[in-house]
Amino acid sequence: MTRTDASVAGGGATDADAPSVAVVGGGAVGVTAAADLAARGADVTLYDRGDLAAESSGRAAGVLYDAYAEDVDAAIAARAMERFRAFDRSLPGFSVTPCPYVIAVREGDADAEAVPAMVDRMRDHGRAVSLVDPAALGARYPLATDDLAVAAVADGAGWCAPASYVAAMGYRARREGVTVETDTPVSLAGGGPELRVDGADRGGSREFDAVVVAAGAHTARFLAGAGVDVPVVPYRVQALTARLGDDSTGFDSPTSTGYDGPMVYDATAGVYARPHPTGLLAGDGTEPVPADPDAYDESGDDWFVESVSATLRERLDAVGAGGPTVERAWAGLCTATPDGDPLVGPVGDPADGVFVAAGWQGHGFMRAPAIGELLAEGVLASLTGVSAGRADSPWIDAFAPDRFDGDETFEIVEGMSVERRQTE
């Protein structure tokens, strides 16, 4: 199938012979897959038990970059960035702000030795990434760099408001003919592409040619209800927004960021920061333990706020004498797999017509435009008899769900670390 974004304008009408596809999950991946499926002629219904972007996508950081070392990740990220830029201002209410991305490693951190090789691999993929002397970095940007051993700058990155992407893609999906059913819990009726729909006025079951499960942190539990096991484990991460400086700096203006520097990832501290309309958005606060997606604390922890605030004071010259003033802190859920790669493709017997997309290690939103497209192409190819593993299959072997038994136990590993990047 030919990849195109010409269908943004809408008009993807379906007919009686169109394959019927249900997409479960109204986050960034699910809504993109729904829009792309409909643009390719499928009759699509998107279900979410709440509202679009109500869970992990709405709580994401919105950091966008394509600087990956591993071949598959680099290709997926490149396509995602290409589509993000194509959607920039062409979808109502959505925009991307270009912004360099800095990876900084402090003196005494063993990860510093891995950065040059990591940068070389990124450059092999054609990425605009370069090593920068810490002193030169400090002269270029409002960053404190005296304690850094090494730094790299990835140009071609940017940031956006994740909820605006989901809302804009939801608009596109409806224009393409997708039926969007929010506040509608569903469950698999057995192992095949049949859904039970809850609700007094919409109850019952409905058969489809295919069901795509893009339910984020709820994926494992959703599939387990139909006897399908996948090793996708939710874990809690945190973020905050903060104003910078004191009243005399002028950074209190709601229309001024007060920070015109790059996005920065202090790898030693495990903290990232990016510009935000009211100052900065910063995180990470990863808790490497399983979390219950139906009963986790959605507020930011005091220790997290204190730790990130301290890192911002150490790293950003723009913080000023007043320090960061935290406006809001929250938690969301990411999903881990045993090898750190997602599960994207058919689950169980391919003839059952059930497909999954989950396990992003915190990188799901920034991959969503590419993964949604991959799902659309893969599902429609599978429905015409092109099985995973064939040379003409769109599915990515490294993401195949059947590479696991589904009952694996494993440690949750933070997905943003230099170690993770350079061993990909």
NUPAFI-288065 format. One record per atom (N, C-alpha, C): x, y, z. Coordinates in steps of 0.02 Angstrom, whole numbers, plus 32768, in hexadecimal, padded with zeros to 4 digits. Example, Ala and Ser with C-alpha at 12.3 -4.5 7.8 and 13.67 -1.06 7.14 Angstrom:
// NUPAFI-288065
82947EE48186/82677F1F8186/82947F5B8186/82827F908162/82AC7FCB8165/82858002818A/
***
This chain:
// NUPAFI-288065
80297FC58000/800080008000/802B803E8000/801580727FE0/803B80AF7FDC/802E80DB8018/806380F38038/805C811F8071/804D81658058/801881828074/800781C68060/7FE281E88099/7FEB822A809D/7FC5825280CD/7F95828080A8/7F8982728068/7F5C829C8041/7F158298805B/7F0682628080/7EC282588098/7EB1828380D4/7EDF82AE80EB/7ED082D88124/7E9183018119/7E85831480DA/7E4B833E80CB/7E0A831A80D4/7E0C82D780D9/7DCF82B180E5/7DB3829280A6/7D7A827180AE/7D5782568075/7D62820C806C/7D7A81E780A1/7D8681A08099/7D46817880A0/7D1A817B8070/7CDA81588074/7CE4810C8070/7CB780E7808F/7CBA809E808D/7C7D80838068/7C8180438054/7C4980238032/7C397FE18053/7C097FBF8039/7BF17F818058/7C267F4B805A/7C567F4D802C/7C8A7F1A802A/7CC77F2D8053/7CC67F668073/7CFF7F7D809A/7D097F5080D7/7D487F3F80E8/7D547F188125/7D407F418162/7D207F208192/7D0B7F4281CF/7D417F378205/7D567F6E8223/7D8C7F6B8254/7D777F938291/7D7F7F7582CC/7D767F98830B/7DBA7FAA8328/7DC27FE6833F/7DFE7FFC8362/7DEA800A83AA/7E0C7FE983D9/7DFD7FF28420/7E34801D843E/7E2380598452/7E5380878471/7E5780C8844B/7E4680FF846D/7E448140844E/7E80816C845F/7EBA814E8467/7EF78174846F/7F178183842B/7F55819A842C/7F7581B183EE/7F7C817983BB/7F90813D83D1/7F99810583A3/7F5580EE8387/7F2480E683B3/7EE380CD839D/7EC180FC836D/7EC1813D837C/7E9D816C8350/7EC18174830E/7F038170830E/7F28817382CE/7F19813582A4/7F1B80FA82C4/7F0C80BC829F/7EC580BF8282/7E9580D882A9/7E5080DC8291/7E4B81098253/7E6B81438257/7E698172821E/7E8B815481E1/7EC5813481EB/7EE9811781B3/7EC580DB8195/7EA580B381BE/7E7D807B81A4/7E4380958179/7E2080C78192/7DE880E3816C/7DFF8103812B/7E3A8124812D/7E54814480F1/7E64811080BC/7E6F80D280D0/7E7E809C80A1/7E4080738090/7E06808B80A3/7DC8806C808D/7DA5803F80BF/7DBF803880FC/7D9F800D812D/7D648031814D/7D3580088165/7CFC8021818C/7D10801B81D5/7D1E805381F5/7D4080538236/7D13806E826D/7D13804B82A6/7CF4806482E3/7D2980688319/7D3180A18337/7D6180AC836D/7D3C80AE83AF/7D51808383DE/7D3280808420/7D6380978456/7D4A80BE8485/7D7180CE84C0/7D4280CF84FC/7D5980B48532/7D2E80B0856E/7D2480F5858E/7D4F8125857C/7D48816A8594/7D4481998559/7D7181C98558/7D7481F98521/7DB781F384FE/7DBD821084C3/7DFD820F849F/7E32823384C9/7E6D821584CC/7EA7823284EF/7E9B823A853A/7E6C82158556/7E5C821C859D/7E8F81FA85CA/7EB981CE85AE/7EE881AA85D9/7F3081BA85C5/7F59818985B4/7FA1819585AE/7FB381C98579/7F9181CA8540/7FA381FB850C/7F9882428525/7F63824D854B/7F56828F8565/7F8682A5859B/7FAC827585B6/7FDC828385EB/8024828085D2/802D82768591/807082708575/809482B38574/80D682B0856A/810082ED856B/810083128529/80F482F084F2/80F3831184B1/8138831F8494/816C82FD84AE/81AF83038492/81B382DA8452/81CD82F7841C/81D082D583DB/821782D683C1/8232829B83B0/827482988391/827B8258836B/82AB8256833D/82B8821A8316/82FF82008321/832082168356/836682048363/836981C18387/8367818C8360/836D8147837B/83A98126835A/83C780F6837F/840180D38366/83F080948340/83BA80728353/83A980318335/8382803C82F4/838E801082C4/837280198281/832680218280/83027FF2829F/82B97FF3829C/829E803182C0/82B8803F82FC/82A0807A8320/82AD80BA82F9/82E780BD82D9/82F780F982B2/82C781028278/82B680CC8257/828880D0821D/824280E48234/822A80C6826A/81E880D78285/81E68120829A/821A813782BD/821C817B82D5/821F81AD829C/8244819C8267/824981C9822E/820581D2820D/81E0819B8205/819E81A081E6/816E81C68214/817481BB8255/814881DF8284/8155822A8280/8194823F827F/81A48286827A/818D82A38238/8193827C8202/817C829381C1/813282A281C2/810C827681E2/80C4827F81E5/80B082B78216/80D382BB824F/80C582F2827D/80CD83358258/8102833B8231/810E837A820D/80D8838581D7/80C1834F81B8/808D83568186/804B836C81A6/803E835481E3/800083668205/800483AA8226/804183C4822F/804A8405824F/8022843B822B/7FF18455824D/7FC5848B8234/7F98847781F9/7FA0843981E1/7F71842281AE/7F3583FF81CE/7F3E83EA820D/7F0683D08234/7EF184078265/7EB184168269/7E9A844D8294/7EB0844682DC/7ED0847982F6/7EE3847B833C/7F248458834E/7F47843D831C/7F858418832B/7FC1843C830C/7FF784428333/8034845F831A/8070843F833C/80A984418319/80E884288332/811884638338/813984698371/816B849D837A/81B0847E8373/81D78490833F/821B84758339/8246848A8374/826F845D838C/8299846C83C6/82D0843783CB/8310844B83D0/8346841983D6/833D83F08416/835A83B58416/83578387844F/839E83798466/83AD838884A5/83F0837F84C1/83F1834384EF/8421831884E5/842F82E18513/846E82F3853A/846982F8857B/84A1830E85A5/84B282D985D9/84F282C885DF/850882968610/853D82B7863C/853682AF867D/856282D086AD/85A482AB86B5/85D682CF86CD/861682B186DD/860E827B8711/863382458709/862E820D8738/85F981DA8727/85D181E886F4/859D81BA86DE/85BA818B86A9/85B6814A86B5/85D1811A8686/85B0811E8641/85738137863D/8551813D85FD/8573816D85CE/859E819985E9/85BF81CB85BE/85E881AA8587/860681718596/8630814F8565/86078133852B/85C781288535/859D810A8501/8581813D84D1/8582817C84E3/856181AF84BA/858081B78475/85C381BB846E/85DE81C4842A/85CA818D83F9/85CC814E840F/85B8811783E3/856D811B83D4/8545812E8405/84FE813683F9/84F1816C83C5/851581A383C9/850C81D98398/852181C28353/8558819B834F/856E8182830E/8538815782ED/8517812D8315/84E2810282F9/84A6812B82E3/8496815F8308/8460818B82F3/847181AE82B2/84AF81C482AC/84C581E6826F/84C581B78234/84D381768240/84D08145820B/848A814081ED/845881528215/8412815281FD/83FF819681DE/843081C181D6/8423820281B8/8406823681E7/840B822A8229/83F082598258/842182938263/840582CE826D/842E830A8279/843E830D82C3/846D82E282D8/848182DE831E/84CC82E98321/84E283108352/852A831E8357/853F832183A0/857D830D83AC/859C831883ED/85AE836183F4/85A4837D842E/85B383C3843A/85DB83C9847A/861183EF8477/863883FC84B3/860B841D84E7/860B84068526/85DE84248558/85E5846F855E/86238489855A/862B84D2855F/860984F58525/861084D984E9/85F084F784AE/85A484F284B4/858C84BB84D1/854484B484DB/852984EA8509/854E84F7853F/853A852B856E/853B85708550/8568857B8521/856B85BC84FE/853185C484CD/8518858C84B4/84E4858E8481/849F859384A0/8494857184D9/8452856C84F6/84538580853F/84198592855C/841685A585A3/8418856885D1/8450854385CD/8459850685F4/8499850B861D/849784EF8659/84D384E98682/84F784A8866C/853684AD8659/85598473863B/859B8463865D/85AD84868693/85EF847C86B2/85F9843486CC/85C3841286DC/85C883CF86F9/85BF839786C6/85BB83A98685/85AD83778652/85ED83588637/85EB8316862B/862282F3860B/861A82F385BF/85DC82EF85A8/85CF82EA8560/858883028553/857D831C8517/853A83318504/8531832584B9/84F4831884A5/84E38310845F/84A483398451/84A183548415/8467837C8400/8448835C83C3/8407834E83C7/83E18334838E/83B5836C8372/83C783838337/839C83B28315/8363838C82F4/833183AE82DD/82F9838D82BD/82C6837282ED/82CD8381832E/829C836C8360/826883A3836A/823A83978397/820783C983A5/81D983B283DC/81A583D983E9/817483C6841C/812F83DD8407/80FD83BF8427/80B883D18419/808E83C28456/804F83D68454/801F83C58488/7FFC83848474/800A834D8497/7FEE830C8482/7FA2830A847B/7F7F832984AA/7F36832884A6/7F1D83498466/7F41837C844F/7F2B839E8412/7F35837183D5/7F68834683D7/7F71831783A0/7F3882E5839E/7F2582CA83D7/7EEF829883D9/7EAD82B883C3/7EA082F583DB/7E62831883C7/7E628324837B/7E9B833A8360/7E9F83488318/7E98830882EF/7EB882D28307/7EB3829382E3/7E6C827682EA/7E4B82838322/7E0682708328/7DDA829482F6/7DE982D382EA/7DC682FA82B7/7DD282DA8273/7E1082C98265/7E2082AA8224/7DFC8267821E/7DFC823F8254/7DDB81FE8252/7D9182048240/7D7082338260/7D29823D8251/7D1F82538209/7D4C827F81F1/7D47829481AB/7D508259817B/7D7882288190/7D8481ED8166/7D4B81BB816B/7D1B81C78198/7CE1819B819E/7CE2816D81DA/7D1381768207/7D16814C8243/7CDC815C8272/7CBB8128828B/7C8A813082C0/7CAE812F8302/7CAB81658328/7CCE816A8367/7C9D816183A0/7CA7812C83C7/7C7B811B83FF/7CA28125843F/7C9B815F845F/7CBB816C849F/7C8B815984D8/7CA781568515/7C808140854F/7C5E80FD8541/7C8180D2851E/7C658091850A/7C9680598518/7C92803B8554/7CBE80018562/7CAC7FC68536/7CDF7FA2851F/7CD47F6684F7/7D027F2F8511/7CF47EF284FC/7D1F7EB9850D/7D1D7E8884D3/7D507E5F84CE/7D527E2C8499/7D237DF384AA/7CFB7DDF847B/7CCD7DA78484/7CF07D68846C/7D1D7D4D8494/7D447D14847E/7D857D2C845F/7DA67CFF8439/7DE77D10841D/7DE47D3183D9/7DA97D3883BB/7DA57D538377/7D8F7D9B8376/7D847DB78339/7D747DFE8332/7D2A7E0D833E/7D147E00837B/7CD07E0F8390/7CD47E3483D2/7CB07E6B83D8/7CB17E938414/7C6D7E938437/7C6F7E8D8479/7C347E9B84A1/7C357EE584B3/7BFF7F0684A5/7BFA7F4E84B2/7BCE7F5984EF/7BE97F7C8521/7BC37F89855D/7B957FC58553/7B657FCB8580/7B378005857D/7AF17FEF856B/7AC1800C858F/7A7B7FF88586/7A6280068540/7A78803E8522/7A5E804F84E0/7A88803484A7/7AC4801A84B7/7AEF80018481/7B097FBB8491/7AEA7F9984C1/7B027F5884D6/7AFB7F2384A0/7B1C7EEB84AC/7B1B7EB4847C/7B617EA98460/7B647E84842B/7BA57E75840C/7BA37E8683C2/7BE07E9183A8/7BE67EA28362/7C237E808345/7C1B7E61830C/7C537E4082EB/7C767E7082BB/7CB87E6882B6/7CE17E908288/7D0E7E618261/7D2B7E79822D/7D5E7E53820A/7DA07E548231/7DAB7E8A8257/7DE87E90827E/7DDC7EBE82BA/7E007EB082F0/7DFF7EDB832B/7E477EEF833B/7E537F2F8341/7E957F498353/7E927F61839B/7EBB7F4383C6/7EBC7F56840D/7EF77F858418/7EE67FC58423/7F187FF88431/7F04801A8473/7EFE7FF184A6/7EE1800784E6/7F15801B8519/7F5380268504/7F86803F8531/7F908013856E/7F8E803285A9/7F9B800E85E7/7F667FD885F5/7F2D7FDC85D4/7EF87FAB85DE/7EFD7F6F85AE/7F307F6E8584/7F347F3C854F/7F367EF5856A/7F637EE68599/7F6A7EA285B2/7F2A7E8A85D2/7F0C7EB585FA/7ECE7EA2861C/7E957E9785EA/7E927EC285B7/7E5D7EBC8584/7E637E79855F/7EA07E698549/7EAA7E2B8524/7EA37DED8550/7EB77DF38590/7EB17DBA85BD/7E697DA685C6/7E3B7DD585C0/7DF47DC585C5/7DDC7D95858F/7E037D918558/7DF37D628522/7E247D288521/7E4A7D208556/7E797CE8855A/7EB97CF28533/7ECA7D308522/7F087D3F84FE/7F387D62852D/7F737D458536/7FA57D628563/7FDB7D86853C/7FEA7DC38550/80217DEA8533/804A7E08856C/808D7E098565/80B97E23859A/80C07E6F8595/80897E9285A2/80887EDB85A1/80777EF285E8/80A67F138609/809E7F25864F/809D7F718656/80687F8D8674/80667FD6867E/80947FEB86B8/80B1802586B2/80D7804286E9/80CC808D86EA/80D780AB8724/80C680F08730/8101811E8720/80F2815786FE/8123818C86F1/810281CE8705/812C8202870C/811282418725/812E827C86FD/810982B386FE/811D82F086DD/8100832B8703/811A836686F3/810183A48712/810A83DE86E2/80E5841286EE/80F1845286CD/810484858702/813084B486EE/814984E5871E/8155852886FB/8149855E8720/815E85A0870B/81A685AA8722/81C985D68701/820F85E28710/821A8627872C/824C862C8758/8260866D8772/822E868987A3/823986C987B8/820D86EB87E6/81E7872187C0/81C0874887E4/8195877987C4/81BC87AC879C/81FC87B987AF/822287ED878D/823D87D78749/823A8797873B/8257877F86FC/8228878886C1/81E8879186CF/81B887968698/81A28753867E/81B7871D869F/81A586DA8687/815F86C5869C/813D86F186C1/80FA86DF86D8/80C586E886A2/80D78707866B/80A687128637/808C86D0861B/804A86C78618/802F868785FE/803E867C85B5/805686AF8591/806586A6854A/80B086A0853D/80D8869F8572/8120869B856A/813B865D858D/81658637856A/818185FB858A/81B4860E85BF/81D7864685B7/820C865585E5/8249862A85DA/8248860085A6/827F85D38598/828185C8854D/82B785DD852E/82BD85D684E6/82F685A684D4/8306857A8502/833A854984F5/8320850984D7/834A84D784D2/8336849784B3/8312846A84E4/82F4843684CB/82E183FF84F6/832283DF850F/832183C7854C/835F83AB8568/834E836D8591/8378833A8589/837282FD85B1/83B282F685D9/83AD8302861A/83E682F78647/83E682AD8658/840E82878633/840C823E8638/84228226867D/84508249869C/8468823386DE/8431823B8712/840C8271870F/83D5827C873E/839682588729/8392824486E8/8356822386CF/831C825386C8/832A829286B6/82F682C686B2/82F982E6866D/82BF82F0864E/82BB83158610/82948355861B/829D838585EF/827683C485F3/826D83DE85AC/823583FE85A1/8228841F8561/82038460856D/8207848F853D/81DF84CC8544/819584BC8549/817284E8856C/812A84E18575/810D85288574/80CF8531855E/80B485758559/80B8859E8599/80BA857E85D4/80C085A58612/8104859E8633/8133857E8613/817685768630/819885378617/81958502863E/81B384C2862B/81858489863C/818B84538614/816F84138626/81AA83E58632/81A983C1866A/81E38397867D/81CA8356869B/81F383228697/81E482E086B2/822582BB86BA/8222828286D6/8207824486C0/81E8821E86F9/820A82178730/81EB81F9876A/81D581B18761/81FB818A873A/81E88144872D/81E9811A876D/81B580F48777/81B380C287AD/81B3807D878D/81EC805A8790/81F2801A876C/81D07FE0878F/81917FE9879F/81697FB487BE/81257FB3879B/81047F7A8796/80C37F778775/80907FA48797/80657FC2876F/80307FED8789/7FEC7FD38771/7FBA7FDF879A/7F767FCB8789/7F5780048760/7F467FF88720/7F2C802F86F7/7EE98049870E/7EC680248738/7E85803A8751/7E8980588797/7EC4805687B5/7ECA806F87FA/7F108086880A/7F2980B787E3/7F6A80D487F2/7F63811D8804/7F9481388827/7F93817D883D/7FA381AA8802/7F7481D487ED/7F7D81FE87B3/7F9F824187C3/7FAC824E8802/7FCC828D8815/80188282881B/803E82B98815/808782B5881B/809C82AE8864/80D082878870/80E9827D88B4/811482B788CA/811682C4890C/813F82FA8927/818982EF8917/81A082B0891D/81E782A38910/81F882B288C7/81CA82A4889B/81D582B18854/81DA82FC8848/81AC83228863/81AD836B885A/81EE83898874/8203837388AF/8240838D88CD/827D837A88A4/8280833C888D/82B983258866/82BF83498823/8288834E87FF/8289836F87BE/829883B987C6/827B83D987F8/828984208804/82D3842B8810/82F283FE8836/833A84048843/836383FD8803/835083CE87D8/837483C58799/836B8402876C/8330841F876A/8325845B8742/83508495875A/8356849C879C/838184D187B7/83CA84C587A4/83DF848687A2/842484778792/8433847E8748/8403846E871E/8411846886D7/840084A686AE/83CD84CB86C2/83B385018698/83C5854586B5/83EE856A8690/83FE85AF86A5/83BF85DA86A6/838D85C9867D/835285F38678/832585EF86B5/833285BF86E3/830785B8871D/830785F88747/83418617874F/834586568773/8344864D87BE/8349868587E1/83508684882A/83128668884C/82D88671882E/829B865A884E/829086108849/82B685ED881E/82AD85A68814/826D859687EF/8261855787E0/8224854487BD/81E8854687ED/81B1855F87D6/8172855E87FC/8144852B87DC/813D84F287FD/811684BC87E1/80CC84CE87E0/80AE84C787A6/806784D6879E/803D849887A5/80568460878A/802E84238789/805E83E88782/805083B387A6/8077837587A0/8046833A879B/8055830C876F/802782D58763/804D82958753/8028825E8752/8045821D8740/801C81FF8708/803D81D986DE/801D81B286AA/803B816D86A8/802581468678/803E81018673/806080F68630/809980D58632/80BB80BA85F7/80B6806F85FA/80C9804D85C5/80C6800485C4/81097FE785AE/811D7FB185CF/815D7F9085C2/81527F4A85A7/81847F318582/81857EEC856A/81C97ECE857E/81D17E8C8578/820F7E6D858E/824E7E87856C/824A7E98852B/82857EAF8507/82847EF984F7/82527F1D850F/824F7F658504/82317F7A84C1/82227F4A8496/82027F598456/81B77F4E845C/818F7F728436/81477F6B843C/812D7F2A841C/80EE7F1C8429/80CA7EE68408/809B7F0583D6/80A67EF98396/807D7F158362/80707EDF832E/80317EC98328/80217E9682F7/7FEB7E678310/7FE17E2F82ED/7FAC7E008300/7FBE7DDB8340/7F8B7DCD836A/7F937DA583A6/7F6A7D66839F/7F837D3083BE/7F607CF183B8/7F657CD78371/7F337CB4835B/7F2F7C9B8317/7F237CD682E8/7F4E7CE282B7/7F447D1C828A/7EFF7D1C826A/7EE27CE08261/7EA07CDC8242/7E697CF88270/7E7A7D0182B1/7E487D1C82E0/7E3A7D6582D3/7E687D8982B2/7E5B7DCE82A1/7E627DFF82DA/7E8A7DED830E/7E957E1A8346/7EDE7E328344/7EE67E73834A/7F287E938344/7F357EBF8381/7F747EC78392/7F867EED83CD/7FBB7F2083BC/7FBB7F5883E1/7FF07F8A83DC/7FFA7FA68423/80317F928443/803D7FA78488/80867F9A849A/809B7FB684D3/80DD7FAA84EE/81117FDB84D6/8105801C84E1/812D805084C2/8168806784EB/816F80528529/81A680688555/81AB80B58559/817280D78556/8171811F855B/81788144851A/817F812084E1/8189814084A0/814D81368472/81138127848D/80DA81198464/80BF8155843F/80B8818E8462/809B81C78441/80C681DE8407/810781E18410/813181FB83DB/813681CB839F/8121818D83A8/8120815D8371/80DA81568351/80A88175836F/80638167835D/805381718313/806B81A782F2/805981AE82AB/807281748280/80AD815A8290/80C881238269/80A880E1827B/809C80D682BC/807E809682D1/8036809182BA/801180C882BD/7FCC80C782A4/7FCA80B4825B/7FF880D08234/7FFC80BF81ED/800F807681E3/803F805E820A/805480188206/801A7FEA8215/7FF37FFA8249/7FB97FD18259/7F877FCF8220/7F7A80088202/7F4A800A81CA/7F617FDE8191/7FA07FE5817E/7FBA7FBD8147/7FBD7F738159/7FD37F648197/7FDA7F1F81AB/7F977EFB81B2/7F667F1B81D0/7F257EFC81D8/7F057EED8195/7F057F1E8168/7EE67F138126/7F0B7EE080FD/7F4D7EDE8103/7F737EAA80E0/7F627E6580FC/7F5C7E60813E/7F4B7E20815E/7F077E088148/7ED87E368141/7E947E22812C/7E927E0A80E4/7EC57E1A80BD/7EC87E018078/7EF77DC58072/7F0C7DA980AC/7F337D6C80AB/7F7E7D7480AE/7F967DB180B8/7FDE7DBC80BE/7FF17DB48107/800D7D7A8119/801C7D6B815E/805D7D8B8174/80637D9681B6/80A17DB081D2/80D97D8081C3/81137D9B81B4/814D7D7281A3/815A7D6B8159/81287D788130/81327D7780E8/81597DB480D1/817C7DAE809B/81A57DE58082/817B7E238072/813D7E18805E/81137E51804B/80E77E698085/80F37E5080C1/80CB7E6480FB/80E47EA78117/80B77ED58127/80CC7F148145/80E37F0D818E/80D07ED581AF/80E07ECE81F5/812B7ECD8200/81417EE68239/81877EE8824C/81977EAC8278/81C57E818262/81D37E438286/81E97E5082CE/82107E8582D9/82297E94831C/81F17EA5834D/81B77EB88333/817E7ECA835D/814A7E938361/81577E598344/81257E248340/810E7E0E8386/80CE7E108395/80B77DFA83D7/80C77DB283E7/80CB7D8683B4/80D67D4083C1/811E7D2F83D2/81497D6183D9/818E7D5383EF/81907D43843A/81587D4D845C/81527D3D84A3/811A7D0B84AE/811E7CE784E6/80E87CBA84F9/80AF7CE08519/80BF7D198538/808B7D418558/808C7D3F85A3/80B07D0E85C0/80B17D078609/80F67D178625/811F7D3B85FF/81637D4A8615/81627D798652/81937D70867E/819F7DA086B4/81E07DC486A4/81E37E0486B2/821D7E2B869F/821F7E6B86C8/825A7E8986CA/82627EC986EC/824E7F0286BD/822D7F3386D9/821B7F6F86B2/82587F9C86AE/82697FB18671/82A47FDB8666/828D801D8649/82A580538665/82948097864D/82AB809E8605/827F80B485DA/828B80B18592/82B280EB8575/82C2811E859E/82E1815A8583/832C815B858E/8347812C85B4/838C813085CA/83BE812A8590/83FB8144859D/8431813D856C/844280F48561/844180CE8597/845080868591/841F80658561/83DF80758569/83AC8059853D/83B7807084F5/83C880B084EB/83D280C984A8/840D80A98486/844580A284A9/8481808C8488/848580408480/8458801B84A2/84567FD28499/841D7FBC846C/83F87FEB8451/83C17FD98425/83DA7FB683E7/
***
